[in-house]
Amino acid sequence: MVRLKQLWPSVMVLAVVVIGARAVPITYLESAVAKGAVCLDGSAPAYHFDKGSGSGVNNWIVHMEGGGWCTDIVTCVKRKSLMKGSSKLMNKDFGFSGILGGKENSNPDFYNWNRIKVRYCDGSSFTGDIEAVDPTHKLYFRGARVWRAVIDDLMAKGMSNAQNAILSGCSAGALAAILHCDQFKSILPKTAKVKCVSDAGYFINGKDITGGSSIESYYSKVAATHGSAKSLPASCTSSMKPELCFFPENVVKTMQTPLFVINAAFDSWQIKNVLAPTLVDKHKEWNNCKLDFKKCTPTQIQTVQGYRDQMLAALAPVRATNTSGLFLDSCHAHCQGGSAATWSGPQGPQVGNTKMAKAVGDWFYERSTFQNVDCPSLNCNPTCPAVPTQD
């Protein structure tokens, strides 16, 4: 995953050329440094802001970048030397496409909104808040402060007049959208319509191939290292351990703000890191299968199919309320709303004969409800992309 992220700047340049995404320059929030709202290495938070126009001038979509987590001093030190830990190392321009796209034909409901991409440089899904700075390695665990500083800055730049607003994200950023959703709504004007969208952020407390929960142990380390407990939703932490409140299935139950979940039932990141993490795959029997289902044994396919069952069970709180939306496809993918091709393109995935752009737009504007679960088995949906998508 880290290697994929290191390639991100060149990937984005290619994306801008290939699909015509508009390159949006970076904004460094230097004023946040004095408040202690900084990246892992102490550098200023950053975001990209494409201003709204016409009917969208008072509408806002704040989208948080993904990119995994760091769980201890060693992994956070490594991360701070990458753009996911330091704004000094970030690419200066970002191509906006998919849910952030500025073209009406590919993003008809949100193209002229104020669209913001918040860069991810803390490694905690914007939940960390430890005052002390690690003296030896000069690490700052301040993700929650970064999130609030960016939101406050956007409020000062016009979001205080918002009529419609969405907090969204991909992967770790999508998890952040869920964790901060109710707080986001509480900050915005009471008259605004506020909803949240999670793209590949519905990480489940799934059983791994040994029957254990490696991912729960993983989030326990994230919460402890970053001091996340006080920034996670109190409605969850009041009755559960902090690490359990990194799982949307435990947070959504008490959420007050409408949420739309875009996810793959066979999420490529979760198959690799929740179902078959390297740590528990002692004999490396899953090395090939988890990357390419065509290389799985019949028994492994059955196990992967069982992960979909776990996903459906974890989505019960989403499906229990008619204010929530759900686009659960049977693709082997991760983060599908970030490109025009998968968001609304002719070759993009469909569920219930509907593309995700239309599903999310109809849900936000309440033209119709949308809670659709795709066909049940691997390779059953011919509209799924051939290659797993990534943030």
N, C-alpha and C positions, 0 to 999 in steps of 0.2 A: 504493500500500500504506500509506504514512504517513497519507494522508487517512482510510483505513478505520480505522486504529488510533486516530486522534483522535476518531472517533465512538464508540469502544468503550464508554465509560461509559453513554451514552444507549441504546446497543444492549442492554447488559446489563439496564438497568432494564426495557426492553420485554420482554426474555426472561423476566425474573422474573414479570412480569404475565401474559404469554401462556402460558407452560408450567408455571408454578407452581414454578419452581426456588427453593430456599431461599437467601436472601441470607446469606452468611457474612461476618462482620466481618473487617477487616484486622488483622494483627499486625505491628508494626514491631519488627525485631530490633535494638534500639538497642545491645545489648551487643557486636554484631559490629563496630561502628564503630571501637572501640579496636584491633581486630585488623586493621584495614585492609580489611575485607570490606564494600565499599560500592558503591552504584550509580555510574553515570558522573559524576554531579554531587556525589558524596560523601555522599549521604543513605543512611540505613539500609536494608538489605534488608527485604523484606516478604513475607508469605504469608498465606493464609486457611486456617483449620484447623477442620474439622467433626469432632468426636470420635466415635469408634466406640462401639458399644454391643452388648450381648448377645454372641452368638457371634463378633462382629467386633471385639471390644475389643482383641485383640492382632494385628489385621491392619491393614496400612498401605498406602495408595496415595499416592505423592508424584508430583504431576503438574506439569510445568513449562510455564509459559506461553510462547507463541510471539510472534513479532513482528519477524522479519527481523534484519538486522545493520547495523552501521555500519563503514565501511571505511577511514576516514581522519579527520583532525582536523575537516574541514568537516562531514561527515555525523554525526560523534559530537557535535559542538557543537550541531547542530540537534536531535539525539536527546535530549540532556540537558535540553532545554526541554520535553520531552514526558513522558508517564507511562512510556514505555518506556526512559527514562533517569534518572528521578527518582521516588523513592517519595513525595515531597512532592506530586506531581501525580496520584497514583493514586486511582481511585475507592475509597471506604472499604468498600464491600460488594461481594461477588461472588456471582452466582447459580450454584449448583452443579447441574449437569445432566449427562446423558450418562454417561460413565464415572465421573464424580464424583457422580452423582445419589444422593439419599438416600431414594428411594422403591423399595420392593421390586418393585413391578410393572414398573418401567422399567429397573431395574438390579439384578436378583435376586442376582447373585453378589457384588456389592461394596457394596451400599447401606448396610450397617451397619459398614463398615470405618472406620478413621481415614482421612479424606480431606483431602489438602492440595493447595492450588494455590499454587505458588511463582511470585511475580511476576517478570517479566523486565525488568531495568533496566540491563543491561550491554552488550548489542549484540554479544555474541561466542558465543552459545550456552553461556554459563557456562564459558568457557575462558580468559578473559583473566587475566593475572597479571604486571603491571609495577609494581615498587615505586615508581618515580619518578612524581610527579604532574606532568602537563603544566603548566608554570609560567604560561603565558600564558592558557590557557583553563580551567585548573583541572579537567582531565579525569582521572578515575580509571579505570584499566583493570584491574578486579579481579573479573571474573565467576567465575573458578574459586574464589576465596575466598568469594564470596557463596554459591555452591553448597555448599561444605563447611561454612560457618557455619550455614546452614539445616539441613543434615543433622545436624550435631552438636547443634543445639538440639532437634530432634525426637527424637534419641536420648535426650536428657536428659528429655524429656517422655513417654517410654514406648516409643519405637521400639526401644530396646535389648532389649525383651522380645518383639519381633515373632516371630510364628509363620509368617505369610505376608506378603509385601511385593512391591509392584510399583513400579518407577520408570517413569513414563510422561511424555508430553508431546505438544504439538501443534506442527507446523511447526518453527521454530528450537528450540523446547522439546523436540520429539520427537527432533531431532538430538542435543540435549544428553542425552536419555535413553539414546541409543545410545552416545555418547562416554563417559558416566559409568557405564554399566551395570555393568561388572565391578568398578569401585571401590565402587559402591553395595553390591554383594553382599559385598565384602570387609569392609565396615564393619559389616554386620548380623550377628546371631548365626549361628554356623555351622549351628545346627539349623533355621534358618528356611528356608522355601521362598521363593526370590527370583527374580523374572523381570522382564523389561522389555517395555514396549509403546510402539511408535512410531506415532503417527498423523500422516501426511503429513510425516514427517521423513526419508524415504528419498530424499534429493536425489542425483541421479546426475551423474556427470561426462559429461554428454551433449553431443553436437555441436549447435552452433547452426545457424541457416539458412545461414551462410557456410562451414560445415564446421569452424569453430574451436571452442575451448572457453572461452567468455566466463566461465562460472561458475568455472572453475579459476583464472582471473586474479582474479576477484572474491574468492574465498576466500584467495588469496595475500595480498591486501591486508588482509583481516580478521585473518589470522594474524600478519602483521607489525605491524599497528597495536596489537593487543591483547596481543602476546607470548604467543600461544596454544600455541606448540610444546611447552613443558614440561608443559602440562595435557592434551594430547591423548594417546590411548592409546600407551604406549611400544612396544607390540607392532607398531604401525603406523609410528610415527615413526623406529623403529630402521632401517627399510628404505626409507622414502619421505619426500618433502618434506612439511612440515607441512600445506600446503594440500590435499594429496591425502588426508590423514587426516581431512578434513572430509566426505569422501564415504563413506557407510556401506558401499558395496561393498568398500572397502579395509579397513574396520575389522571387519566381521562375520566375515571369514575367520578371525580369531584370537580372537574373543570366546568366553568360557567360560560366560557366563550366557545362558539361553534368552531369545530375543527373538521378539515377535510384531509383524509389520509390517502396519499398515493403510495402504493407499495407493490412490490413483486412478491407473490407467494413463495417463490423460490429465489428470494433476494440473494444476489451473488456474494455480497459481503457477509451476510449472516450465515450462508452455507459454509463459507470458508472459515469464519471466525467464531461463530456461535455453535454450529452443529459439529464441525470437524476442525477445531483449532489444532495447530501443529503441536501444541503442548501436550495434548492427550492422544494424538495420533502417533503413538510410540513407534510403530513399524512402518509409518509413512504409507499406509494402505490407501489413504484418501488423497494423496498428493495430486494424482491425475484426475480423479473423479470430480473433486470439488471445483476444478477449473473447467472441465468439459464433461458434461453428463453422458456424452457418447462413450466415455471411457469408464463408466461405472459398471460394476457387476449388478446382477439382478437384485441381490440383497442390499447393495448400496442404494439402488434406485428406490427400493421400498423404504429405506431409512430417510431418503430425501423427501419422498412423498409424505412420510410421517411428519416431517418438519412443517409442511403446509398445514397439516391438521393442528399442530401446535400454534401456528400463526392465526388460524381461524379462531381458535379458542381464546387467544390473547386479544383478538379484535372484538370480542363480545361487548365491551363497554362502548365502543364506537357504534356498533350496529344496534345498540339498545336505545338510541335517541334519534329522532327524526331530524334534529338540527345538524347532525354530523353528516359528512359525506365520505364515501369510500370508493376508490378505484383500485381494486385488487386484481392485477393481472397475473397470469401464470407464466410470466417471462423469467428468464435467468438474467436479471438486470439489477442495477442499483443506481438511483438518481435518474429519473426519466423525464423530468420536466425542464431540464436546463438547455435543451436544444430545440430549435424549431422543428427538426425532423421528427423527434419523438413526442413533442408537445402537441403538434397539430398537423404535421406533415402527412402526405398521402401514404407513406410507408410506416407511419407511427402505429404503436399498439392501440388496439381498441378493446373495450369491454362493453358488452351489451350494445355493440354496433356504434359505440360512441368514443371519440377521442378525448384524451384527458383535458385539453383546453376547453372544449365545450362542456364537459362534465363539471369542471371547476367553475367556469363562468356561470352556467345555469344555477349551480348551487349558491354561489355568492349572491347573485342578484335575485335569487328565489324565484326564478322562472320555472324551476322544477327541482325536485329532490333527486339525489343520485347516490345510491348505495348498491354497487354491483360487484359481485364476486365472479371471477372468470371460471371457465371450464376447469375441471378438477385435476388434470394430470399434466405431467411434463410434455412439452411440445404439442399441446392440444390447440393452442391459439396460433394460427398461421400469420397473424399480424405482429407477433413478437419480433424484435430485432434479432439478427443473427449473432451479433456480438454483444456481450453484456455492456451496458452503459455505465459510465462513472461520472462523478462530480467533475 
